[in-house]
Amino acid sequence: MTLNRRDFIAKATGAIALSACPAIASAATRPEPKFIWSYLAHFGVNSWKDVPLETQDPSLPEKWLTRCCADHVRFDEPSWRRISDALAKAGCNQIIIDLAEIVVYPSHPELAVKGSWSVEKLRAEIARLRGMGFEVIPKMNFSACHDTWLKDYHRMVSTKKYYQVCEDLIKDVVEIFDHPRLFHLGYDEETAAHQAKHLFAVCRQGDLWWHDFLWFVNVTEKTGCRPWIWSDYCWKHKDEFMKRMPKSVLQSNWYYGAEFDASKLAENRRPYVEAYEWLDKAGFDQVPTGSNFSNDVNFAETVKFCDTKCNPSLLKGYMMAPWTRTFAIHEEKSMQAVAQMADVIKARG
């Protein structure tokens, strides 16, 4: 007998009786904070360079090796438990899970790697996080710069097969996450420069970029989820972006520097900061994104700047994106990000 997607997921999770498993039962709890304090967590990490880790000299810098793709899951569960506990204490109320290769997708199990989680294991983790008070949001990056996790399909961008696979995956994830209100599609950094060290580089441009992006928006909205993206495409395409971007798409501009006076930045970097005001004036809902990636003041300064410059009715929250992998060796940096969130949340009230 052939199972469809919904039956497959129901069968997987139904194997554990709800009454006997509080963690699974708590999946029915759906926190939806009015003001978002979000943390981006990388469960899957095959989203950067398409250079296989297995072919690299292990003595190369750790920063390079962690960005290579691997044939196995790289996720430290004990470390994540400690981080998520700290996030709950910090006042964080939303976790964005960047999925990539972490799960065996029901419609396309060929995308799995060694150690990819079952659907039931991922759903149990979602339930655990919801039980801690977090809204849990899926992220799948469909930027051609960050889709190594799609394996062979990442070389089929904009083809009939590509569209079918991506639609299948979005539907899988919406079911696994019990139809979340938001779905992060990534869509950042699709430029030649960002793929200079990739083995295979592809960039959609002009009308093709918009065709595919709006296709993803349509597929996501048909599931009942609101699309959410990184907003950096607007940095070099401001007028076009403001004209063609649907207001239904939640925006996350990002800037990780310490200086927020655009007049003091190099001309090519000014849009990184100015985009917050561009989006606000155009009437877009925003979740501005800060980080401790480059320094320890950016997150607080992001909140300070956007609280001053943006319309409160359009400001839906803030995201901390430390860009640490969930590895034990990155835990200290992750915890520093959590501590910065805690300080800002407490100070803002």
MARDRENBA-827087 format. One record per residue (C-alpha): x, y, z; residue in three letters. Coordinates in Angstrom, 1 decimal, always signed. Last residue first. Layout:
% MARDRENBA-827087
{zalo {X, Y, Z}, "ALA"}
...
***
This chain:
% MARDRENBA-827087
{zalo {+10.9, +45.5, +28.9}, "GLY"}
{zalo {+13.6, +46.7, +26.5}, "ARG"}
{zalo {+16.3, +46.2, +29.1}, "ALA"}
{zalo {+15.3, +42.7, +29.9}, "LYS"}
{zalo {+15.0, +41.7, +26.3}, "ILE"}
{zalo {+18.3, +43.3, +25.4}, "VAL"}
{zalo {+20.3, +41.6, +28.3}, "ASP"}
{zalo {+18.7, +38.2, +27.6}, "ALA"}
{zalo {+19.5, +38.5, +23.8}, "MET"}
{zalo {+23.1, +39.3, +24.6}, "GLN"}
{zalo {+23.3, +36.3, +26.9}, "ALA"}
{zalo {+21.9, +34.0, +24.2}, "VAL"}
{zalo {+24.5, +35.3, +21.7}, "ALA"}
{zalo {+27.2, +34.6, +24.3}, "GLN"}
{zalo {+25.8, +31.1, +24.7}, "MET"}
{zalo {+26.1, +30.5, +21.0}, "SER"}
{zalo {+29.7, +31.6, +21.0}, "LYS"}
{zalo {+30.4, +29.2, +23.9}, "GLU"}
{zalo {+28.6, +26.4, +22.2}, "GLU"}
{zalo {+30.6, +26.6, +19.0}, "HIS"}
{zalo {+33.0, +23.7, +19.8}, "ILE"}
{zalo {+30.1, +21.7, +21.0}, "ALA"}
{zalo {+28.5, +21.9, +17.6}, "PHE"}
{zalo {+25.1, +23.5, +16.8}, "THR"}
{zalo {+26.6, +25.6, +14.0}, "ARG"}
{zalo {+27.1, +29.3, +14.9}, "THR"}
{zalo {+25.6, +31.8, +12.6}, "TRP"}
{zalo {+24.7, +34.0, +15.6}, "PRO"}
{zalo {+21.3, +34.9, +14.1}, "ALA"}
{zalo {+19.4, +36.8, +16.8}, "MET"}
{zalo {+16.0, +37.8, +15.5}, "MET"}
{zalo {+13.8, +40.8, +16.4}, "TYR"}
{zalo {+10.1, +41.4, +16.6}, "GLY"}
{zalo {+7.0, +42.3, +14.6}, "LYS"}
{zalo {+7.9, +45.9, +13.8}, "LEU"}
{zalo {+5.2, +47.1, +11.4}, "LEU"}
{zalo {+2.9, +48.5, +14.1}, "SER"}
{zalo {+5.9, +50.0, +15.9}, "PRO"}
{zalo {+6.9, +52.1, +12.9}, "ASN"}
{zalo {+10.6, +51.9, +12.5}, "CYS"}
{zalo {+13.4, +54.3, +13.1}, "LYS"}
{zalo {+13.8, +54.5, +16.9}, "THR"}
{zalo {+13.0, +50.8, +17.8}, "ASP"}
{zalo {+15.0, +49.9, +14.7}, "CYS"}
{zalo {+18.2, +51.7, +15.9}, "PHE"}
{zalo {+18.0, +50.5, +19.5}, "LYS"}
{zalo {+17.2, +46.9, +18.5}, "VAL"}
{zalo {+20.0, +46.8, +16.0}, "THR"}
{zalo {+22.4, +48.4, +18.5}, "GLU"}
{zalo {+21.6, +45.7, +21.1}, "ALA"}
{zalo {+22.2, +43.0, +18.5}, "PHE"}
{zalo {+25.4, +44.6, +17.1}, "ASN"}
{zalo {+27.3, +45.2, +20.3}, "VAL"}
{zalo {+29.3, +42.0, +20.7}, "ASP"}
{zalo {+31.1, +41.9, +17.4}, "ASN"}
{zalo {+31.2, +40.1, +14.0}, "SER"}
{zalo {+29.0, +37.1, +14.4}, "PHE"}
{zalo {+27.2, +38.4, +17.5}, "ASN"}
{zalo {+24.1, +38.9, +15.4}, "SER"}
{zalo {+21.2, +41.1, +14.5}, "GLY"}
{zalo {+18.1, +40.6, +12.5}, "THR"}
{zalo {+15.2, +42.9, +11.9}, "PRO"}
{zalo {+11.8, +41.2, +12.0}, "VAL"}
{zalo {+9.8, +43.4, +9.6}, "GLN"}
{zalo {+6.3, +44.0, +8.3}, "ASP"}
{zalo {+6.5, +46.0, +5.1}, "PHE"}
{zalo {+4.9, +49.4, +4.6}, "GLY"}
{zalo {+7.2, +51.0, +2.1}, "ALA"}
{zalo {+8.5, +53.4, +4.7}, "LYS"}
{zalo {+9.5, +50.5, +7.0}, "ASP"}
{zalo {+11.2, +48.6, +4.2}, "LEU"}
{zalo {+13.3, +51.6, +3.2}, "TRP"}
{zalo {+14.0, +52.4, +6.9}, "GLU"}
{zalo {+15.5, +49.0, +7.6}, "TYR"}
{zalo {+17.2, +49.0, +4.2}, "ALA"}
{zalo {+19.2, +52.0, +5.2}, "GLU"}
{zalo {+21.5, +49.8, +7.4}, "VAL"}
{zalo {+22.7, +47.3, +4.7}, "TYR"}
{zalo {+22.1, +50.0, +2.1}, "PRO"}
{zalo {+25.1, +51.9, +3.5}, "ARG"}
{zalo {+27.6, +49.2, +2.8}, "ARG"}
{zalo {+28.4, +50.0, -0.9}, "ASN"}
{zalo {+28.9, +53.7, +0.1}, "GLU"}
{zalo {+31.4, +52.9, +2.8}, "ALA"}
{zalo {+29.9, +53.6, +6.2}, "LEU"}
{zalo {+30.0, +56.8, +8.2}, "LYS"}
{zalo {+26.9, +58.3, +6.5}, "SER"}
{zalo {+25.0, +55.1, +7.3}, "ALA"}
{zalo {+25.2, +55.9, +11.1}, "ASP"}
{zalo {+24.6, +52.4, +12.4}, "PHE"}
{zalo {+28.2, +51.4, +13.2}, "GLU"}
{zalo {+28.7, +48.1, +14.9}, "ALA"}
{zalo {+28.3, +45.8, +11.9}, "GLY"}
{zalo {+26.1, +42.8, +11.6}, "TYR"}
{zalo {+23.3, +43.9, +9.2}, "TYR"}
{zalo {+20.2, +41.9, +8.4}, "TRP"}
{zalo {+16.9, +42.7, +6.8}, "ASN"}
{zalo {+14.3, +40.2, +7.8}, "SER"}
{zalo {+11.0, +40.7, +5.9}, "GLN"}
{zalo {+7.6, +39.0, +6.3}, "LEU"}
{zalo {+6.1, +38.4, +2.8}, "VAL"}
{zalo {+2.4, +39.5, +2.6}, "SER"}
{zalo {+3.5, +42.9, +1.4}, "LYS"}
{zalo {+4.3, +41.3, -1.9}, "PRO"}
{zalo {+7.7, +42.3, -3.4}, "MET"}
{zalo {+7.4, +43.8, -6.9}, "ARG"}
{zalo {+7.5, +47.5, -6.3}, "LYS"}
{zalo {+9.7, +47.8, -3.3}, "MET"}
{zalo {+12.1, +45.2, -4.7}, "PHE"}
{zalo {+12.3, +46.9, -8.1}, "GLU"}
{zalo {+13.0, +50.3, -6.5}, "ASP"}
{zalo {+15.7, +48.9, -4.1}, "LYS"}
{zalo {+17.5, +46.4, -6.3}, "HIS"}
{zalo {+21.1, +46.5, -5.0}, "LYS"}
{zalo {+20.3, +46.4, -1.3}, "TRP"}
{zalo {+16.8, +45.0, -1.9}, "CYS"}
{zalo {+18.1, +41.4, -2.4}, "TYR"}
{zalo {+19.3, +41.6, +1.2}, "ASP"}
{zalo {+15.8, +41.0, +2.6}, "SER"}
{zalo {+16.1, +37.6, +4.2}, "TRP"}
{zalo {+12.7, +35.9, +3.8}, "ILE"}
{zalo {+9.5, +35.0, +5.5}, "TRP"}
{zalo {+6.5, +33.4, +3.8}, "PRO"}
{zalo {+3.2, +33.2, +5.7}, "ARG"}
{zalo {+1.9, +29.7, +6.0}, "CYS"}
{zalo {-1.6, +28.5, +4.9}, "GLY"}
{zalo {-0.2, +25.7, +2.7}, "THR"}
{zalo {-1.2, +27.8, -0.4}, "LYS"}
{zalo {+0.9, +30.6, +1.0}, "GLU"}
{zalo {+4.0, +28.6, +0.7}, "THR"}
{zalo {+3.4, +27.5, -2.9}, "VAL"}
{zalo {+2.6, +31.1, -3.9}, "ASN"}
{zalo {+5.6, +32.6, -2.1}, "VAL"}
{zalo {+7.9, +30.0, -3.7}, "PHE"}
{zalo {+6.5, +30.8, -7.2}, "TRP"}
{zalo {+7.0, +34.5, -6.4}, "LEU"}
{zalo {+10.7, +33.8, -5.7}, "PHE"}
{zalo {+11.0, +31.7, -8.9}, "ASP"}
{zalo {+9.5, +34.3, -11.2}, "HIS"}
{zalo {+11.3, +37.1, -9.4}, "TRP"}
{zalo {+14.7, +35.6, -9.8}, "TRP"}
{zalo {+13.8, +34.7, -13.4}, "LEU"}
{zalo {+12.7, +38.3, -14.1}, "ASP"}
{zalo {+16.0, +39.8, -13.2}, "GLY"}
{zalo {+18.7, +37.3, -12.1}, "GLN"}
{zalo {+19.0, +33.7, -11.0}, "ARG"}
{zalo {+22.5, +32.9, -9.9}, "CYS"}
{zalo {+24.3, +29.6, -10.3}, "VAL"}
{zalo {+27.6, +28.4, -9.1}, "ALA"}
{zalo {+29.0, +24.8, -9.0}, "PHE"}
{zalo {+32.3, +24.0, -7.2}, "LEU"}
{zalo {+31.8, +26.8, -4.8}, "HIS"}
{zalo {+34.6, +29.2, -3.8}, "LYS"}
{zalo {+33.2, +32.2, -5.7}, "ALA"}
{zalo {+29.7, +31.4, -4.7}, "GLN"}
{zalo {+29.1, +34.6, -2.7}, "HIS"}
{zalo {+30.6, +36.7, -5.4}, "ALA"}
{zalo {+28.3, +35.2, -8.1}, "ALA"}
{zalo {+25.3, +36.3, -6.2}, "THR"}
{zalo {+22.3, +34.6, -4.5}, "GLU"}
{zalo {+23.1, +36.0, -1.0}, "GLU"}
{zalo {+19.8, +35.4, +0.6}, "ASP"}
{zalo {+16.7, +33.4, -0.3}, "TYR"}
{zalo {+15.9, +32.0, +3.1}, "GLY"}
{zalo {+12.4, +30.5, +2.8}, "LEU"}
{zalo {+11.3, +31.0, +6.4}, "HIS"}
{zalo {+7.8, +29.6, +7.0}, "PHE"}
{zalo {+5.4, +31.3, +9.3}, "LEU"}
{zalo {+2.0, +30.4, +10.8}, "ARG"}
{zalo {+3.0, +26.8, +11.4}, "PRO"}
{zalo {+1.0, +24.0, +9.8}, "HIS"}
{zalo {+1.7, +21.1, +12.2}, "ASP"}
{zalo {+5.5, +21.3, +11.9}, "PHE"}
{zalo {+5.7, +18.0, +10.1}, "ILE"}
{zalo {+2.8, +18.8, +7.8}, "GLU"}
{zalo {+4.4, +22.2, +6.8}, "VAL"}
{zalo {+7.7, +20.4, +6.4}, "VAL"}
{zalo {+6.4, +17.8, +3.9}, "ASP"}
{zalo {+4.4, +20.4, +1.9}, "LYS"}
{zalo {+7.6, +22.5, +1.6}, "ILE"}
{zalo {+9.5, +19.5, +0.5}, "LEU"}
{zalo {+7.0, +18.4, -2.2}, "ASP"}
{zalo {+6.9, +22.0, -3.6}, "GLU"}
{zalo {+10.7, +22.0, -3.7}, "CYS"}
{zalo {+10.8, +18.7, -5.5}, "VAL"}
{zalo {+8.2, +19.7, -8.1}, "GLN"}
{zalo {+9.9, +23.0, -8.8}, "TYR"}
{zalo {+13.3, +21.4, -9.3}, "TYR"}
{zalo {+11.9, +18.8, -11.6}, "LYS"}
{zalo {+10.3, +21.4, -13.9}, "LYS"}
{zalo {+13.6, +23.3, -14.0}, "THR"}
{zalo {+14.4, +26.6, -12.3}, "SER"}
{zalo {+17.4, +25.3, -10.4}, "VAL"}
{zalo {+18.5, +21.8, -11.5}, "MET"}
{zalo {+22.0, +21.8, -10.0}, "ARG"}
{zalo {+20.6, +22.1, -6.5}, "HIS"}
{zalo {+18.5, +19.1, -7.3}, "TYR"}
{zalo {+21.6, +16.9, -7.3}, "ASP"}
{zalo {+22.0, +17.4, -3.5}, "LYS"}
{zalo {+19.2, +19.6, -2.1}, "LEU"}
{zalo {+21.4, +20.2, +1.0}, "TRP"}
{zalo {+23.7, +22.2, -1.3}, "THR"}
{zalo {+21.0, +24.9, -1.3}, "ASP"}
{zalo {+22.7, +28.0, +0.1}, "HIS"}
{zalo {+23.8, +30.0, -2.9}, "CYS"}
{zalo {+20.9, +29.0, -5.1}, "ALA"}
{zalo {+18.7, +30.5, -2.3}, "SER"}
{zalo {+16.1, +28.0, -1.3}, "PHE"}
{zalo {+17.0, +28.0, +2.3}, "ASN"}
{zalo {+14.6, +25.9, +4.3}, "MET"}
{zalo {+13.5, +27.4, +7.7}, "LYS"}
{zalo {+10.8, +26.0, +9.9}, "PRO"}
{zalo {+9.3, +27.9, +12.8}, "ILE"}
{zalo {+8.9, +26.8, +16.4}, "VAL"}
{zalo {+7.0, +29.0, +18.8}, "GLU"}
{zalo {+8.8, +28.5, +22.1}, "PHE"}
{zalo {+7.1, +28.0, +25.5}, "GLY"}
{zalo {+9.1, +25.1, +26.8}, "MET"}
{zalo {+6.4, +22.7, +25.7}, "GLY"}
{zalo {+6.8, +24.1, +22.2}, "ARG"}
{zalo {+10.5, +23.1, +22.4}, "LEU"}
{zalo {+9.7, +19.6, +23.4}, "ARG"}
{zalo {+7.0, +19.3, +20.8}, "ALA"}
{zalo {+9.4, +20.4, +18.1}, "ILE"}
{zalo {+11.9, +17.9, +19.4}, "GLU"}
{zalo {+9.3, +15.1, +19.3}, "ALA"}
{zalo {+8.4, +16.1, +15.8}, "ARG"}
{zalo {+12.0, +15.9, +14.7}, "LEU"}
{zalo {+12.3, +12.4, +16.2}, "LYS"}
{zalo {+9.0, +11.3, +14.6}, "GLU"}
{zalo {+10.0, +12.5, +11.2}, "VAL"}
{zalo {+13.2, +10.4, +11.4}, "SER"}
{zalo {+16.5, +12.2, +11.9}, "TRP"}
{zalo {+19.3, +12.2, +9.4}, "SER"}
{zalo {+22.2, +10.1, +10.8}, "GLY"}
{zalo {+24.0, +9.4, +7.5}, "LYS"}
{zalo {+22.6, +11.8, +4.9}, "VAL"}
{zalo {+19.0, +12.3, +3.7}, "ALA"}
{zalo {+18.2, +13.9, +0.4}, "LEU"}
{zalo {+17.2, +10.5, -1.1}, "GLU"}
{zalo {+14.3, +10.4, +1.4}, "PRO"}
{zalo {+12.4, +12.7, -1.0}, "HIS"}
{zalo {+8.6, +12.7, -0.3}, "SER"}
{zalo {+8.9, +11.7, +3.4}, "PRO"}
{zalo {+11.9, +14.1, +4.1}, "TYR"}
{zalo {+14.5, +12.3, +6.2}, "VAL"}
{zalo {+15.5, +15.1, +8.6}, "VAL"}
{zalo {+18.7, +17.1, +9.4}, "ILE"}
{zalo {+19.8, +17.7, +5.8}, "GLU"}
{zalo {+18.6, +21.3, +5.5}, "ALA"}
{zalo {+16.5, +22.1, +8.5}, "LEU"}
{zalo {+17.2, +25.6, +9.7}, "ASP"}
{zalo {+15.0, +25.6, +12.9}, "ILE"}
{zalo {+13.7, +29.1, +13.8}, "ILE"}
{zalo {+13.1, +29.1, +17.6}, "ILE"}
{zalo {+10.7, +31.7, +19.1}, "GLN"}
{zalo {+10.0, +33.0, +22.6}, "ASN"}
{zalo {+13.5, +34.1, +23.8}, "CYS"}
{zalo {+13.1, +35.4, +27.3}, "GLY"}
{zalo {+16.7, +34.6, +28.4}, "ALA"}
{zalo {+15.5, +31.6, +30.6}, "LYS"}
{zalo {+14.0, +29.9, +27.6}, "ALA"}
{zalo {+17.2, +30.6, +25.6}, "LEU"}
{zalo {+19.4, +29.1, +28.3}, "ALA"}
{zalo {+17.4, +25.8, +28.2}, "ASP"}
{zalo {+17.6, +25.9, +24.4}, "SER"}
{zalo {+21.4, +26.3, +24.6}, "ILE"}
{zalo {+21.8, +23.4, +27.1}, "ARG"}
{zalo {+19.6, +21.1, +25.1}, "ARG"}
{zalo {+21.4, +22.1, +21.9}, "TRP"}
{zalo {+24.8, +21.2, +23.4}, "SER"}
{zalo {+23.4, +17.8, +24.4}, "PRO"}
{zalo {+22.1, +17.3, +20.9}, "GLU"}
{zalo {+25.4, +18.1, +19.0}, "ASP"}
{zalo {+24.5, +18.3, +15.3}, "PHE"}
{zalo {+26.7, +17.3, +12.3}, "ARG"}
{zalo {+24.6, +14.9, +10.3}, "VAL"}
{zalo {+26.6, +12.8, +7.8}, "HIS"}
{zalo {+27.7, +13.0, +4.1}, "ASP"}
{zalo {+29.2, +16.4, +4.7}, "ALA"}
{zalo {+29.1, +19.8, +3.0}, "CYS"}
{zalo {+31.9, +22.3, +3.6}, "CYS"}
{zalo {+31.2, +25.3, +5.8}, "ARG"}
{zalo {+32.4, +23.6, +9.0}, "THR"}
{zalo {+35.7, +22.8, +7.3}, "LEU"}
{zalo {+36.4, +26.4, +6.2}, "TRP"}
{zalo {+35.9, +27.9, +9.7}, "LYS"}
{zalo {+37.8, +25.0, +11.2}, "GLU"}
{zalo {+40.9, +26.0, +9.3}, "PRO"}
{zalo {+42.5, +23.2, +7.2}, "LEU"}
{zalo {+44.2, +20.4, +9.2}, "SER"}
{zalo {+41.4, +18.0, +8.2}, "PRO"}
{zalo {+42.5, +18.1, +4.6}, "ASP"}
{zalo {+39.4, +18.1, +2.6}, "GLN"}
{zalo {+37.8, +15.5, +0.4}, "THR"}
{zalo {+35.4, +14.2, +3.1}, "GLU"}
{zalo {+34.1, +17.7, +3.7}, "LEU"}
{zalo {+32.6, +17.7, +0.2}, "PRO"}
{zalo {+32.8, +21.2, -1.4}, "VAL"}
{zalo {+29.3, +22.4, -2.0}, "ASP"}
{zalo {+29.9, +25.4, +0.3}, "LYS"}
{zalo {+27.1, +26.8, +2.4}, "TRP"}
{zalo {+23.9, +25.1, +3.3}, "SER"}
{zalo {+24.9, +21.6, +4.3}, "ASN"}
{zalo {+24.4, +22.6, +8.0}, "VAL"}
{zalo {+21.3, +21.0, +9.3}, "GLY"}
{zalo {+20.1, +21.7, +12.8}, "PHE"}
{zalo {+21.1, +25.4, +12.6}, "HIS"}
{zalo {+19.3, +27.5, +15.2}, "ALA"}
{zalo {+18.1, +31.0, +14.5}, "LEU"}
{zalo {+16.8, +32.6, +17.7}, "TYR"}
{zalo {+13.7, +34.8, +17.8}, "SER"}
{zalo {+12.3, +37.3, +20.1}, "TRP"}
{zalo {+8.9, +37.9, +18.5}, "ILE"}
{zalo {+6.2, +40.3, +19.7}, "PHE"}
{zalo {+2.7, +38.9, +19.7}, "LYS"}
{zalo {+4.0, +35.4, +20.6}, "PRO"}
{zalo {+2.4, +32.5, +18.9}, "GLU"}
{zalo {+2.7, +29.4, +21.2}, "PRO"}
{zalo {+1.1, +26.4, +19.6}, "ARG"}
{zalo {+0.5, +23.6, +22.2}, "THR"}
{zalo {-0.8, +20.6, +20.2}, "ALA"}
{zalo {+2.8, +19.4, +20.0}, "ALA"}
{zalo {+2.5, +19.1, +23.8}, "SER"}
{zalo {+1.1, +15.6, +23.3}, "ALA"}
{zalo {+4.3, +14.5, +21.7}, "ILE"}
{zalo {+6.4, +15.5, +24.8}, "ALA"}
{zalo {+3.7, +14.2, +27.2}, "PRO"}
{zalo {+4.0, +10.7, +25.8}, "CYS"}
{zalo {+1.6, +8.1, +27.0}, "ALA"}
{zalo {-1.6, +9.9, +26.2}, "SER"}
{zalo {-0.3, +10.7, +22.7}, "LEU"}
{zalo {+0.4, +7.1, +21.9}, "ALA"}
{zalo {+3.6, +6.7, +20.0}, "ILE"}
{zalo {+3.3, +5.0, +16.6}, "ALA"}
{zalo {+0.9, +7.8, +15.7}, "GLY"}
{zalo {+3.9, +10.0, +14.9}, "THR"}
{zalo {+5.2, +7.9, +12.0}, "ALA"}
{zalo {+1.7, +6.9, +10.8}, "LYS"}
{zalo {+0.5, +10.5, +10.8}, "ALA"}
{zalo {+3.6, +11.5, +8.9}, "ILE"}
{zalo {+3.1, +8.9, +6.2}, "PHE"}
{zalo {-0.6, +9.4, +6.0}, "ASP"}
{zalo {-0.1, +13.1, +5.4}, "ARG"}
{zalo {+2.5, +12.5, +2.7}, "ARG"}
{zalo {+0.6, +9.8, +0.9}, "ASN"}
{zalo {+1.0, +6.2, +1.7}, "LEU"}
{zalo {+1.3, +3.5, -0.9}, "THR"}
{zalo {+0.0, +0.0, +0.0}, "MET"}
***
